[in-house]
Amino acid sequence: PDPRSSVIPPPRPASHPPAAAGRQHAFAMPTIPGCNISFDKVAREIRCKYAADASGGPADSASLKAAELVVQEFLPTLKALPNAEVTRIMCGGCHDFKIVVNQPCADHDAWKEKAFAPEADIVAKLKAIDGVSAVETQEYTCQPL
C-alpha cells in the first residue's frame, strides 16, 4: 500500500521552492495525521534473500554475485531517474540484498505512473537466479532527518 494513502498534503505555494540541502524546508511537507510524521521523499525497495557460500557468509556466494550483476546492469537506468538516490543494502548475516530508490514525492509519483520501470525486469532477473529467494518490492517514506 502507498504510505501516503492517509496523508493530507498541505498546499505548496509556488513561490516557495524547496530549500537547499541542510536547511529547513521552505514549504510544508505532507504529514501523516495522528503520528506527526512529515516527509517529502518516498522510496521503492526491491529486495531478496541470497544463498550463503560454503562458509555461511557472502564472500563466495554465487547468488549474491549474480544479484549484484543484475543491479549493475540496471544501475544507469535507476540513477537516471529524476532526483533519484540509489542505495544498495547487503547483510552478510541474514543474507538480505536490497536496492532502494529514494526520490522526492512528485518524481516518485511520476515513476509510479510508469509502473516503476525497470522494476519488473529486475525482479524477473533476480527470481531467475539459483539461490535467490523471497524477491519482493515495497514502497515507503524515507526521509533524511
The first five atom37 places (N, CA, C, CB, O) and aatype in JSON, in Angstrom:
{
  "aatype": [14, 3, 14, 1, 15, 15, 19, 9, 14, 14, 14, 1, 14, 0, 15, 8, 14, 14, 0, 0, 0, 7, 1, 5, 8, 0, 13, 0, 12, 14, 16, 9, 14, 7, 4, 2, 9, 15, 13, 3, 11, 19, 0, 1, 6, 9, 1, 4, 11, 18, 0, 0, 3, 0, 15, 7, 7, 14, 0, 3, 15, 0, 15, 10, 11, 0, 0, 6, 10, 19, 19, 5, 6, 13, 10, 14, 16, 10, 11, 0, 10, 14, 2, 0, 6, 19, 16, 1, 9, 12, 4, 7, 7, 4, 8, 3, 13, 11, 9, 19, 19, 2, 5, 14, 4, 0, 3, 8, 3, 0, 17, 11, 6, 11, 0, 13, 0, 14, 6, 0, 3, 9, 19, 0, 11, 10, 11, 0, 9, 3, 7, 19, 15, 0, 19, 6, 16, 5, 6, 18, 16, 4, 5, 14, 10],
  "atom_mask": [
    [1, 1, 1, 1, 1],
    [1, 1, 1, 1, 1],
    [1, 1, 1, 1, 1],
    [1, 1, 1, 1, 1],
    [1, 1, 1, 1, 1],
    [1, 1, 1, 1, 1],
    [1, 1, 1, 1, 1],
    [1, 1, 1, 1, 1],
    [1, 1, 1, 1, 1],
    [1, 1, 1, 1, 1],
    [1, 1, 1, 1, 1],
    [1, 1, 1, 1, 1],
    [1, 1, 1, 1, 1],
    [1, 1, 1, 1, 1],
    [1, 1, 1, 1, 1],
    [1, 1, 1, 1, 1],
    [1, 1, 1, 1, 1],
    [1, 1, 1, 1, 1],
    [1, 1, 1, 1, 1],
    [1, 1, 1, 1, 1],
    [1, 1, 1, 1, 1],
    [1, 1, 1, 0, 1],
    [1, 1, 1, 1, 1],
    [1, 1, 1, 1, 1],
    [1, 1, 1, 1, 1],
    [1, 1, 1, 1, 1],
    [1, 1, 1, 1, 1],
    [1, 1, 1, 1, 1],
    [1, 1, 1, 1, 1],
    [1, 1, 1, 1, 1],
    [1, 1, 1, 1, 1],
    [1, 1, 1, 1, 1],
    [1, 1, 1, 1, 1],
    [1, 1, 1, 0, 1],
    [1, 1, 1, 1, 1],
    [1, 1, 1, 1, 1],
    [1, 1, 1, 1, 1],
    [1, 1, 1, 1, 1],
    [1, 1, 1, 1, 1],
    [1, 1, 1, 1, 1],
    [1, 1, 1, 1, 1],
    [1, 1, 1, 1, 1],
    [1, 1, 1, 1, 1],
    [1, 1, 1, 1, 1],
    [1, 1, 1, 1, 1],
    [1, 1, 1, 1, 1],
    [1, 1, 1, 1, 1],
    [1, 1, 1, 1, 1],
    [1, 1, 1, 1, 1],
    [1, 1, 1, 1, 1],
    [1, 1, 1, 1, 1],
    [1, 1, 1, 1, 1],
    [1, 1, 1, 1, 1],
    [1, 1, 1, 1, 1],
    [1, 1, 1, 1, 1],
    [1, 1, 1, 0, 1],
    [1, 1, 1, 0, 1],
    [1, 1, 1, 1, 1],
    [1, 1, 1, 1, 1],
    [1, 1, 1, 1, 1],
    [1, 1, 1, 1, 1],
    [1, 1, 1, 1, 1],
    [1, 1, 1, 1, 1],
    [1, 1, 1, 1, 1],
    [1, 1, 1, 1, 1],
    [1, 1, 1, 1, 1],
    [1, 1, 1, 1, 1],
    [1, 1, 1, 1, 1],
    [1, 1, 1, 1, 1],
    [1, 1, 1, 1, 1],
    [1, 1, 1, 1, 1],
    [1, 1, 1, 1, 1],
    [1, 1, 1, 1, 1],
    [1, 1, 1, 1, 1],
    [1, 1, 1, 1, 1],
    [1, 1, 1, 1, 1],
    [1, 1, 1, 1, 1],
    [1, 1, 1, 1, 1],
    [1, 1, 1, 1, 1],
    [1, 1, 1, 1, 1],
    [1, 1, 1, 1, 1],
    [1, 1, 1, 1, 1],
    [1, 1, 1, 1, 1],
    [1, 1, 1, 1, 1],
    [1, 1, 1, 1, 1],
    [1, 1, 1, 1, 1],
    [1, 1, 1, 1, 1],
    [1, 1, 1, 1, 1],
    [1, 1, 1, 1, 1],
    [1, 1, 1, 1, 1],
    [1, 1, 1, 1, 1],
    [1, 1, 1, 0, 1],
    [1, 1, 1, 0, 1],
    [1, 1, 1, 1, 1],
    [1, 1, 1, 1, 1],
    [1, 1, 1, 1, 1],
    [1, 1, 1, 1, 1],
    [1, 1, 1, 1, 1],
    [1, 1, 1, 1, 1],
    [1, 1, 1, 1, 1],
    [1, 1, 1, 1, 1],
    [1, 1, 1, 1, 1],
    [1, 1, 1, 1, 1],
    [1, 1, 1, 1, 1],
    [1, 1, 1, 1, 1],
    [1, 1, 1, 1, 1],
    [1, 1, 1, 1, 1],
    [1, 1, 1, 1, 1],
    [1, 1, 1, 1, 1],
    [1, 1, 1, 1, 1],
    [1, 1, 1, 1, 1],
    [1, 1, 1, 1, 1],
    [1, 1, 1, 1, 1],
    [1, 1, 1, 1, 1],
    [1, 1, 1, 1, 1],
    [1, 1, 1, 1, 1],
    [1, 1, 1, 1, 1],
    [1, 1, 1, 1, 1],
    [1, 1, 1, 1, 1],
    [1, 1, 1, 1, 1],
    [1, 1, 1, 1, 1],
    [1, 1, 1, 1, 1],
    [1, 1, 1, 1, 1],
    [1, 1, 1, 1, 1],
    [1, 1, 1, 1, 1],
    [1, 1, 1, 1, 1],
    [1, 1, 1, 1, 1],
    [1, 1, 1, 1, 1],
    [1, 1, 1, 1, 1],
    [1, 1, 1, 1, 1],
    [1, 1, 1, 0, 1],
    [1, 1, 1, 1, 1],
    [1, 1, 1, 1, 1],
    [1, 1, 1, 1, 1],
    [1, 1, 1, 1, 1],
    [1, 1, 1, 1, 1],
    [1, 1, 1, 1, 1],
    [1, 1, 1, 1, 1],
    [1, 1, 1, 1, 1],
    [1, 1, 1, 1, 1],
    [1, 1, 1, 1, 1],
    [1, 1, 1, 1, 1],
    [1, 1, 1, 1, 1],
    [1, 1, 1, 1, 1],
    [1, 1, 1, 1, 1]
  ],
  "atom_positions": [
    [[0.82, -1.2, 0.0], [0.0, 0.0, 0.0], [0.86, 1.26, 0.0], [-0.93, 0.0, 1.2], [1.98, 1.27, 0.51]],
    [[0.32, 2.29, -0.58], [1.01, 3.57, -0.66], [1.12, 4.17, 0.73], [0.26, 4.53, -1.63], [0.1, 4.33, 1.41]],
    [[2.34, 4.52, 1.19], [2.5, 5.07, 2.53], [1.82, 6.41, 2.7], [3.95, 5.2, 2.87], [1.68, 6.91, 3.82]],
    [[1.41, 7.01, 1.59], [0.78, 8.32, 1.66], [-0.74, 8.23, 1.6], [1.28, 9.2, 0.55], [-1.4, 9.27, 1.49]],
    [[-1.32, 7.03, 1.66], [-2.76, 6.88, 1.47], [-3.58, 7.63, 2.51], [-3.12, 5.42, 1.5], [-4.73, 7.99, 2.24]],
    [[-3.03, 7.87, 3.69], [-3.77, 8.62, 4.7], [-3.14, 9.98, 4.96], [-3.85, 7.82, 5.99], [-3.37, 10.58, 6.01]],
    [[-2.37, 10.46, 4.01], [-1.69, 11.74, 4.17], [-2.54, 12.86, 3.62], [-0.32, 11.72, 3.49], [-3.14, 12.75, 2.55]],
    [[-2.58, 13.93, 4.36], [-3.27, 15.13, 3.91], [-2.18, 16.11, 3.5], [-4.22, 15.72, 5.03], [-1.57, 16.76, 4.35]],
    [[-1.93, 16.23, 2.18], [-0.84, 17.13, 1.77], [-1.26, 18.58, 1.9], [-0.42, 16.83, 0.33], [-2.32, 18.98, 1.44]],
    [[-0.4, 19.38, 2.54], [-0.7, 20.8, 2.65], [-0.42, 21.47, 1.32], [0.13, 21.46, 3.78], [0.33, 20.93, 0.51]],
    [[-1.0, 22.63, 1.09], [-0.71, 23.33, -0.16], [0.75, 23.75, -0.2], [-1.63, 24.56, -0.32], [1.31, 24.14, 0.83]],
    [[1.34, 23.68, -1.36], [2.73, 24.09, -1.53], [2.73, 25.35, -2.38], [3.6, 22.96, -2.19], [2.49, 25.29, -3.58]],
    [[3.0, 26.5, -1.76], [2.99, 27.74, -2.52], [4.04, 27.7, -3.63], [3.23, 28.94, -1.6], [5.17, 27.29, -3.39]],
    [[3.66, 28.13, -4.82], [4.58, 28.13, -5.95], [5.77, 29.05, -5.7], [3.85, 28.55, -7.23], [6.84, 28.84, -6.27]],
    [[5.6, 30.04, -4.86], [6.68, 30.99, -4.59], [7.69, 30.45, -3.6], [6.1, 32.28, -4.08], [8.68, 31.13, -3.31]],
    [[7.48, 29.24, -3.07], [8.39, 28.66, -2.08], [9.0, 27.37, -2.61], [7.67, 28.41, -0.76], [8.48, 26.29, -2.31]],
    [[10.08, 27.45, -3.38], [10.72, 26.23, -3.84], [11.41, 25.52, -2.68], [11.73, 26.54, -4.96], [11.63, 26.13, -1.63]],
    [[11.76, 24.25, -2.85], [12.46, 23.53, -1.78], [13.75, 24.26, -1.4], [12.77, 22.09, -2.21], [14.42, 24.86, -2.24]],
    [[14.08, 24.19, -0.13], [15.29, 24.83, 0.37], [16.52, 24.03, -0.03], [15.23, 24.99, 1.9], [16.41, 22.87, -0.43]],
    [[17.66, 24.65, 0.07], [18.91, 23.97, -0.23], [19.15, 22.87, 0.8], [20.1, 24.97, -0.23], [18.61, 22.9, 1.9]],
    [[19.96, 21.89, 0.41], [20.25, 20.77, 1.3], [20.83, 21.29, 2.6], [21.23, 19.77, 0.63], [21.63, 22.22, 2.62]],
    [[20.4, 20.66, 3.71], [20.91, 21.03, 5.01], [20.16, 22.16, 5.68], [0.0, 0.0, 0.0], [20.44, 22.48, 6.84]],
    [[19.22, 22.77, 4.99], [18.43, 23.85, 5.58], [17.01, 23.38, 5.79], [18.46, 25.1, 4.69], [16.6, 22.34, 5.26]],
    [[16.26, 24.13, 6.55], [14.86, 23.82, 6.77], [14.11, 23.86, 5.44], [14.23, 24.8, 7.78], [14.5, 24.58, 4.53]],
    [[13.04, 23.08, 5.35], [12.22, 23.08, 4.14], [11.47, 24.4, 4.02], [11.24, 21.88, 4.15], [10.96, 24.91, 5.01]],
    [[11.4, 24.95, 2.81], [10.74, 26.22, 2.58], [9.25, 26.04, 2.34], [11.38, 26.93, 1.4], [8.54, 27.02, 2.12]],
    [[8.77, 24.82, 2.38], [7.35, 24.54, 2.2], [6.94, 23.49, 3.22], [7.04, 24.06, 0.76], [7.78, 22.77, 3.77]],
    [[5.65, 23.4, 3.47], [5.15, 22.41, 4.42], [5.13, 21.04, 3.75], [3.74, 22.8, 4.94], [4.56, 20.88, 2.67]],
    [[5.75, 20.06, 4.41], [5.76, 18.7, 3.86], [4.45, 18.01, 4.2], [6.97, 17.89, 4.41], [3.79, 18.38, 5.17]],
    [[4.07, 16.99, 3.4], [2.9, 16.2, 3.77], [3.13, 15.58, 5.16], [2.62, 15.09, 2.72], [4.25, 15.23, 5.51]],
    [[2.06, 15.46, 5.93], [2.14, 14.9, 7.27], [1.1, 13.81, 7.42], [1.96, 15.98, 8.35], [-0.06, 13.99, 7.03]],
    [[1.51, 12.68, 7.99], [0.57, 11.59, 8.27], [-0.17, 11.97, 9.54], [1.31, 10.19, 8.41], [0.45, 12.1, 10.6]],
    [[-1.5, 12.15, 9.46], [-2.27, 12.57, 10.63], [-2.14, 11.58, 11.8], [-3.74, 12.74, 10.26], [-2.06, 10.37, 11.59]],
    [[-2.12, 12.11, 12.99], [-2.09, 11.27, 14.18], [-0.71, 10.96, 14.69], [0.0, 0.0, 0.0], [-0.51, 10.87, 15.9]],
    [[0.26, 10.78, 13.81], [1.61, 10.42, 14.27], [2.61, 11.55, 14.04], [2.09, 9.17, 13.56], [3.76, 11.46, 14.48]],
    [[2.18, 12.59, 13.36], [3.01, 13.78, 13.14], [4.3, 13.48, 12.39], [3.33, 14.42, 14.47], [5.33, 14.1, 12.65]],
    [[4.25, 12.54, 11.44], [5.42, 12.23, 10.61], [5.28, 12.97, 9.29], [5.56, 10.69, 10.38], [4.33, 12.75, 8.54]],
    [[6.24, 13.85, 9.03], [6.26, 14.61, 7.79], [7.34, 14.07, 6.88], [6.48, 16.12, 8.07], [8.35, 13.54, 7.35]],
    [[7.14, 14.2, 5.58], [8.12, 13.69, 4.63], [7.94, 14.39, 3.29], [8.0, 12.17, 4.46], [6.88, 14.92, 2.98]],
    [[9.0, 14.37, 2.52], [8.93, 14.84, 1.14], [9.63, 13.88, 0.18], [9.55, 16.24, 1.02], [9.84, 14.19, -0.99]],
    [[9.99, 12.7, 0.7], [10.63, 11.67, -0.13], [9.94, 10.33, 0.08], [12.14, 11.56, 0.18], [9.52, 9.99, 1.19]],
    [[9.85, 9.57, -1.01], [9.28, 8.23, -0.96], [10.25, 7.3, -1.67], [7.84, 8.17, -1.62], [10.82, 7.65, -2.71]],
    [[10.44, 6.11, -1.1], [11.38, 5.15, -1.67], [10.67, 3.92, -2.19], [12.42, 4.75, -0.63], [9.58, 3.57, -1.73]],
    [[11.29, 3.29, -3.15], [10.85, 1.99, -3.67], [12.01, 1.04, -3.44], [10.45, 2.06, -5.21], [13.15, 1.31, -3.81]],
    [[11.69, -0.08, -2.81], [12.72, -1.07, -2.47], [12.45, -2.36, -3.23], [12.75, -1.34, -0.96], [11.32, -2.83, -3.3]],
    [[13.51, -2.93, -3.8], [13.48, -4.27, -4.39], [14.41, -5.09, -3.5], [13.94, -4.28, -5.93], [15.57, -4.73, -3.32]],
    [[13.9, -6.18, -2.95], [14.71, -6.95, -2.01], [14.59, -8.44, -2.28], [14.3, -6.64, -0.58], [13.64, -8.92, -2.89]],
    [[15.6, -9.16, -1.79], [15.6, -10.61, -1.89], [16.53, -11.18, -0.84], [16.0, -11.07, -3.3], [17.23, -10.44, -0.15]],
    [[16.54, -12.48, -0.74], [17.49, -13.23, 0.08], [18.41, -13.96, -0.88], [16.76, -14.22, 1.07], [17.96, -14.49, -1.9]],
    [[19.69, -14.0, -0.55], [20.64, -14.75, -1.36], [21.16, -15.92, -0.54], [21.81, -13.86, -1.84], [21.15, -15.88, 0.69]],
    [[21.61, -16.96, -1.2], [22.17, -18.13, -0.52], [23.61, -17.84, -0.11], [22.1, -19.4, -1.43], [24.38, -17.27, -0.88]],
    [[23.95, -18.24, 1.11], [25.31, -18.05, 1.6], [26.28, -18.97, 0.87], [25.38, -18.29, 3.12], [25.88, -19.94, 0.22]],
    [[27.55, -18.66, 1.0], [28.58, -19.53, 0.43], [28.82, -20.71, 1.39], [29.9, -18.75, 0.17], [28.14, -20.82, 2.4]],
    [[29.77, -21.56, 1.08], [30.03, -22.78, 1.87], [30.39, -22.47, 3.33], [31.16, -23.57, 1.23], [30.15, -23.29, 4.21]],
    [[30.97, -21.28, 3.57], [31.34, -20.92, 4.95], [30.19, -20.26, 5.7], [32.54, -19.98, 4.93], [30.32, -19.95, 6.89]],
    [[29.06, -20.05, 5.02], [27.92, -19.4, 5.65], [27.88, -17.9, 5.46], [0.0, 0.0, 0.0], [27.0, -17.23, 6.0]],
    [[28.82, -17.38, 4.72], [28.9, -15.93, 4.53], [28.65, -15.51, 3.1], [0.0, 0.0, 0.0], [28.22, -16.31, 2.27]],
    [[28.92, -14.24, 2.79], [28.64, -13.7, 1.46], [29.81, -13.77, 0.47], [28.2, -12.29, 1.58], [29.59, -13.68, -0.74]],
    [[31.04, -13.92, 0.97], [32.23, -13.71, 0.13], [32.22, -14.5, -1.18], [33.44, -14.08, 0.9], [32.56, -13.94, -2.23]],
    [[31.86, -15.76, -1.14], [31.87, -16.59, -2.35], [30.48, -17.03, -2.77], [32.74, -17.8, -2.13], [30.33, -18.05, -3.44]],
    [[29.46, -16.28, -2.39], [28.08, -16.62, -2.75], [27.83, -16.36, -4.23], [27.09, -15.82, -1.88], [27.89, -15.22, -4.69]],
    [[27.55, -17.42, -4.95], [27.26, -17.28, -6.39], [25.99, -16.48, -6.61], [27.14, -18.66, -7.07], [25.91, -15.7, -7.56]],
    [[24.98, -16.67, -5.75], [23.73, -15.95, -5.95], [23.89, -14.46, -5.64], [22.63, -16.55, -5.07], [23.27, -13.63, -6.29]],
    [[24.72, -14.12, -4.66], [24.98, -12.72, -4.36], [25.72, -12.06, -5.52], [25.79, -12.58, -3.05], [25.4, -10.93, -5.91]],
    [[26.7, -12.75, -6.06], [27.44, -12.21, -7.21], [26.5, -11.99, -8.39], [28.6, -13.16, -7.61], [26.6, -10.97, -9.08]],
    [[25.6, -12.93, -8.62], [24.65, -12.8, -9.74], [23.67, -11.66, -9.5], [23.88, -14.12, -9.95], [23.33, -10.92, -10.43]],
    [[23.21, -11.5, -8.26], [22.29, -10.41, -7.93], [22.98, -9.06, -8.15], [21.8, -10.53, -6.47], [22.36, -8.12, -8.65]],
    [[24.24, -8.96, -7.77], [24.98, -7.72, -7.97], [25.14, -7.41, -9.46], [26.36, -7.81, -7.29], [25.1, -6.25, -9.85]],
    [[25.32, -8.43, -10.28], [25.4, -8.21, -11.73], [24.09, -7.64, -12.28], [25.74, -9.53, -12.45], [24.11, -6.79, -13.17]],
    [[22.96, -8.1, -11.74], [21.66, -7.56, -12.16], [21.58, -6.08, -11.8], [20.49, -8.35, -11.5], [21.16, -5.26, -12.61]],
    [[21.99, -5.76, -10.58], [21.96, -4.35, -10.15], [22.84, -3.51, -11.07], [22.41, -4.21, -8.68], [22.43, -2.44, -11.51]],
    [[24.05, -3.97, -11.34], [24.96, -3.2, -12.19], [24.39, -3.01, -13.59], [26.31, -3.89, -12.26], [24.61, -1.97, -14.22]],
    [[23.66, -4.01, -14.08], [23.03, -3.9, -15.41], [22.03, -2.75, -15.46], [22.33, -5.22, -15.78], [21.96, -2.02, -16.44]],
    [[21.24, -2.6, -14.39], [20.16, -1.61, -14.38], [20.51, -0.31, -13.65], [18.93, -2.21, -13.74], [19.72, 0.63, -13.64]],
    [[21.68, -0.25, -13.04], [22.05, 0.92, -12.25], [22.03, 2.22, -13.05], [23.42, 0.71, -11.66], [21.52, 3.22, -12.55]],
    [[22.55, 2.26, -14.27], [22.48, 3.53, -15.02], [21.04, 4.02, -15.23], [23.16, 3.36, -16.37], [20.78, 5.22, -15.16]],
    [[20.12, 3.09, -15.48], [18.71, 3.47, -15.67], [18.12, 3.99, -14.37], [17.88, 2.27, -16.18], [17.41, 4.99, -14.37]],
    [[18.41, 3.32, -13.26], [17.87, 3.76, -11.97], [18.45, 5.12, -11.57], [18.17, 2.72, -10.88], [17.73, 5.98, -11.08]],
    [[19.75, 5.3, -11.79], [20.38, 6.57, -11.42], [19.92, 7.72, -12.32], [21.89, 6.44, -11.5], [20.03, 8.89, -11.94]],
    [[19.42, 7.39, -13.5], [18.93, 8.43, -14.42], [17.52, 8.9, -14.07], [18.94, 7.9, -15.84], [17.05, 9.89, -14.63]],
    [[16.83, 8.21, -13.16], [15.5, 8.67, -12.74], [15.64, 10.04, -12.09], [14.84, 7.65, -11.75], [16.63, 10.3, -11.42]],
    [[14.67, 10.92, -12.28], [14.77, 12.27, -11.74], [15.0, 12.3, -10.23], [13.53, 13.06, -12.07], [14.22, 11.73, -9.46]],
    [[16.07, 12.96, -9.83], [16.4, 13.18, -8.42], [16.5, 11.9, -7.6], [15.37, 14.08, -7.81], [16.23, 11.91, -6.39]],
    [[16.88, 10.79, -8.23], [16.95, 9.5, -7.55], [18.24, 9.34, -6.76], [16.82, 8.37, -8.55], [19.33, 9.68, -7.24]],
    [[18.1, 8.83, -5.55], [19.23, 8.38, -4.74], [19.12, 6.87, -4.7], [19.22, 9.02, -3.26], [18.15, 6.33, -4.18]],
    [[20.1, 6.17, -5.25], [20.06, 4.72, -5.33], [21.05, 4.15, -4.32], [20.39, 4.22, -6.77], [22.22, 4.52, -4.3]],
    [[20.55, 3.24, -3.47], [21.36, 2.65, -2.41], [21.24, 1.13, -2.47], [20.92, 3.17, -1.03], [20.16, 0.58, -2.65]],
    [[22.38, 0.47, -2.32], [22.39, -0.99, -2.2], [22.62, -1.33, -0.73], [23.5, -1.65, -3.13], [23.49, -0.74, -0.08]],
    [[21.84, -2.27, -0.21], [21.99, -2.75, 1.16], [22.24, -4.25, 1.08], [20.72, -2.41, 2.05], [21.49, -4.98, 0.43]],
    [[23.31, -4.7, 1.75], [23.62, -6.13, 1.76], [24.01, -6.51, 3.17], [24.76, -6.47, 0.74], [24.85, -5.85, 3.78]],
    [[23.41, -7.56, 3.7], [23.73, -8.04, 5.04], [24.36, -9.44, 4.92], [22.46, -8.08, 5.95], [23.76, -10.35, 4.36]],
    [[25.56, -9.58, 5.43], [26.24, -10.86, 5.4], [25.7, -11.85, 6.41], [0.0, 0.0, 0.0], [25.93, -13.06, 6.29]],
    [[24.97, -11.37, 7.43], [24.43, -12.25, 8.46], [23.08, -12.84, 8.13], [0.0, 0.0, 0.0], [22.87, -14.04, 8.28]],
    [[22.17, -12.0, 7.66], [20.82, -12.5, 7.36], [20.59, -12.7, 5.87], [19.77, -11.54, 7.91], [19.51, -13.13, 5.45]],
    [[21.61, -12.4, 5.06], [21.59, -12.62, 3.61], [20.55, -11.79, 2.87], [21.35, -14.07, 3.33], [19.97, -12.22, 1.88]],
    [[20.33, -10.57, 3.38], [19.46, -9.61, 2.68], [20.25, -8.92, 1.59], [18.87, -8.57, 3.67], [21.43, -8.62, 1.75]],
    [[19.58, -8.68, 0.47], [20.14, -7.9, -0.62], [19.03, -6.98, -1.08], [20.68, -8.81, -1.81], [17.96, -7.44, -1.48]],
    [[19.26, -5.66, -1.02], [18.21, -4.69, -1.31], [18.76, -3.55, -2.17], [17.62, -4.14, 0.0], [19.92, -3.16, -2.07]],
    [[17.88, -3.05, -3.01], [18.15, -1.84, -3.76], [17.03, -0.87, -3.42], [18.25, -2.11, -5.32], [15.85, -1.21, -3.53]],
    [[17.39, 0.33, -3.0], [16.42, 1.35, -2.61], [16.6, 2.56, -3.52], [16.58, 1.75, -1.11], [17.7, 3.08, -3.67]],
    [[15.49, 2.99, -4.11], [15.48, 4.2, -4.93], [14.63, 5.22, -4.18], [14.93, 3.92, -6.4], [13.42, 5.05, -4.04]],
    [[15.26, 6.28, -3.71], [14.57, 7.31, -2.93], [14.48, 8.58, -3.77], [15.32, 7.58, -1.58], [15.47, 9.04, -4.33]],
    [[13.26, 9.15, -3.83], [13.02, 10.33, -4.65], [12.07, 11.29, -3.95], [12.46, 9.94, -6.02], [11.32, 10.89, -3.07]],
    [[12.11, 12.56, -4.34], [11.06, 13.47, -3.9], [9.69, 12.95, -4.35], [11.3, 14.9, -4.44], [9.59, 12.26, -5.36]],
    [[8.66, 13.28, -3.6], [7.31, 12.74, -3.85], [6.85, 12.87, -5.31], [6.32, 13.43, -2.96], [6.38, 11.9, -5.89]],
    [[6.99, 14.05, -5.88], [6.49, 14.27, -7.24], [7.24, 13.39, -8.25], [6.63, 15.76, -7.63], [6.62, 12.84, -9.16]],
    [[8.55, 13.27, -8.1], [9.33, 12.43, -9.0], [8.96, 10.96, -8.82], [10.84, 12.64, -8.77], [8.87, 10.21, -9.79]],
    [[8.75, 10.56, -7.58], [8.35, 9.18, -7.29], [6.98, 8.88, -7.92], [8.3, 8.94, -5.76], [6.78, 7.82, -8.5]],
    [[6.06, 9.83, -7.8], [4.73, 9.63, -8.39], [4.81, 9.47, -9.9], [3.81, 10.8, -8.04], [4.1, 8.65, -10.49]],
    [[5.68, 10.24, -10.53], [5.85, 10.12, -11.99], [6.43, 8.76, -12.35], [6.77, 11.24, -12.52], [6.03, 8.17, -13.35]],
    [[7.37, 8.26, -11.55], [7.95, 6.94, -11.8], [6.89, 5.85, -11.57], [9.18, 6.7, -10.87], [6.83, 4.87, -12.3]],
    [[6.07, 6.05, -10.55], [5.0, 5.09, -10.26], [4.02, 4.97, -11.43], [4.24, 5.51, -8.98], [3.54, 3.88, -11.74]],
    [[3.73, 6.1, -12.09], [2.84, 6.09, -13.26], [3.41, 5.23, -14.39], [2.59, 7.52, -13.76], [2.67, 4.79, -15.26]],
    [[4.71, 5.01, -14.37], [5.39, 4.19, -15.39], [5.67, 2.78, -14.86], [6.7, 4.85, -15.83], [6.57, 2.09, -15.35]],
    [[4.89, 2.35, -13.84], [5.0, 1.01, -13.24], [6.4, 0.74, -12.69], [4.63, -0.06, -14.27], [6.86, -0.4, -12.69]],
    [[7.08, 1.79, -12.24], [8.41, 1.69, -11.66], [9.43, 1.03, -12.59], [8.34, 0.91, -10.37], [10.37, 0.39, -12.13]],
    [[9.25, 1.19, -13.89], [10.2, 0.61, -14.85], [11.62, 1.07, -14.51], [9.84, 1.01, -16.32], [11.84, 2.25, -14.24]],
    [[12.56, 0.16, -14.51], [12.61, -1.22, -14.99], [12.43, -2.27, -13.89], [13.91, -1.46, -15.68], [12.99, -3.36, -13.98]],
    [[11.64, -1.94, -12.86], [11.49, -2.85, -11.72], [11.08, -4.27, -12.12], [10.45, -2.29, -10.77], [11.67, -5.24, -11.63]],
    [[10.1, -4.41, -13.01], [9.63, -5.75, -13.39], [10.75, -6.58, -13.99], [8.47, -5.64, -14.39], [10.84, -7.78, -13.74]],
    [[11.62, -5.96, -14.78], [12.75, -6.67, -15.37], [13.76, -7.09, -14.3], [13.44, -5.8, -16.43], [14.3, -8.2, -14.34]],
    [[14.01, -6.2, -13.36], [14.95, -6.51, -12.28], [14.42, -7.68, -11.45], [15.18, -5.28, -11.38], [15.15, -8.62, -11.16]],
    [[13.14, -7.61, -11.08], [12.52, -8.67, -10.28], [12.58, -10.01, -11.03], [11.05, -8.31, -9.95], [12.93, -11.03, -10.44]],
    [[12.26, -10.0, -12.31], [12.29, -11.23, -13.1], [13.7, -11.82, -13.13], [11.79, -10.97, -14.53], [13.86, -13.04, -13.0]],
    [[14.7, -10.99, -13.32], [16.08, -11.49, -13.37], [16.54, -12.01, -12.02], [17.02, -10.4, -13.85], [17.24, -13.02, -11.95]],
    [[16.15, -11.34, -10.93], [16.51, -11.83, -9.6], [15.84, -13.17, -9.32], [16.11, -10.8, -8.52], [16.48, -14.08, -8.78]],
    [[14.57, -13.32, -9.69], [13.84, -14.58, -9.46], [14.45, -15.73, -10.24], [12.37, -14.42, -9.83], [14.3, -16.89, -9.85]],
    [[15.12, -15.43, -11.35], [15.71, -16.47, -12.19], [17.06, -16.96, -11.66], [15.87, -15.95, -13.61], [17.61, -17.94, -12.18]],
    [[17.61, -16.31, -10.66], [18.92, -16.69, -10.12], [18.77, -17.84, -9.14], [19.6, -15.47, -9.44], [17.99, -17.77, -8.19]],
    [[19.53, -18.91, -9.36], [19.55, -20.05, -8.44], [20.13, -19.58, -7.1], [20.38, -21.24, -9.03], [21.21, -19.0, -7.06]],
    [[19.4, -19.83, -6.03], [19.84, -19.41, -4.71], [19.24, -18.12, -4.23], [0.0, 0.0, 0.0], [19.42, -17.75, -3.07]],
    [[18.53, -17.41, -5.08], [17.84, -16.18, -4.67], [16.39, -16.53, -4.37], [17.92, -15.07, -5.78], [15.74, -17.25, -5.14]],
    [[15.89, -16.03, -3.25], [14.5, -16.3, -2.86], [13.88, -15.02, -2.29], [14.43, -17.46, -1.81], [14.55, -14.0, -2.12]],
    [[12.59, -15.1, -2.0], [11.85, -14.01, -1.35], [12.05, -12.67, -2.05], [12.28, -13.89, 0.11], [12.33, -11.67, -1.4]],
    [[11.9, -12.65, -3.37], [12.03, -11.4, -4.12], [10.74, -10.62, -3.94], [12.33, -11.67, -5.64], [9.66, -11.1, -4.28]],
    [[10.86, -9.41, -3.4], [9.7, -8.58, -3.09], [10.01, -7.12, -3.39], [9.28, -8.76, -1.61], [11.17, -6.73, -3.57]],
    [[8.95, -6.32, -3.43], [9.09, -4.88, -3.54], [8.26, -4.22, -2.45], [8.65, -4.37, -4.95], [7.3, -4.8, -1.95]],
    [[8.64, -3.01, -2.1], [7.9, -2.26, -1.08], [8.11, -0.77, -1.31], [8.35, -2.67, 0.35], [9.17, -0.34, -1.77]],
    [[7.1, -0.01, -0.99], [7.14, 1.45, -1.08], [6.98, 2.0, 0.33], [6.02, 1.99, -2.03], [6.14, 1.54, 1.1]],
    [[7.79, 3.01, 0.66], [7.7, 3.62, 1.99], [8.31, 5.01, 1.97], [8.41, 2.74, 3.04], [9.03, 5.37, 1.04]],
    [[8.02, 5.79, 3.01], [8.69, 7.08, 3.14], [10.11, 6.83, 3.59], [7.93, 8.02, 4.14], [10.37, 5.9, 4.35]],
    [[11.02, 7.65, 3.14], [12.43, 7.52, 3.51], [12.98, 8.93, 3.61], [13.26, 6.65, 2.46], [13.52, 9.48, 2.65]],
    [[12.84, 9.5, 4.77], [13.09, 10.92, 4.97], [14.39, 11.18, 5.72], [11.94, 11.55, 5.71], [14.54, 10.75, 6.86]],
    [[15.34, 11.88, 5.09], [16.52, 12.3, 5.84], [16.08, 13.22, 6.98], [17.56, 13.0, 4.92], [15.2, 14.06, 6.79]],
    [[16.68, 13.07, 8.12], [16.33, 13.89, 9.28], [17.48, 14.8, 9.66], [15.95, 13.02, 10.48], [17.37, 15.57, 10.62]]
  ]
}
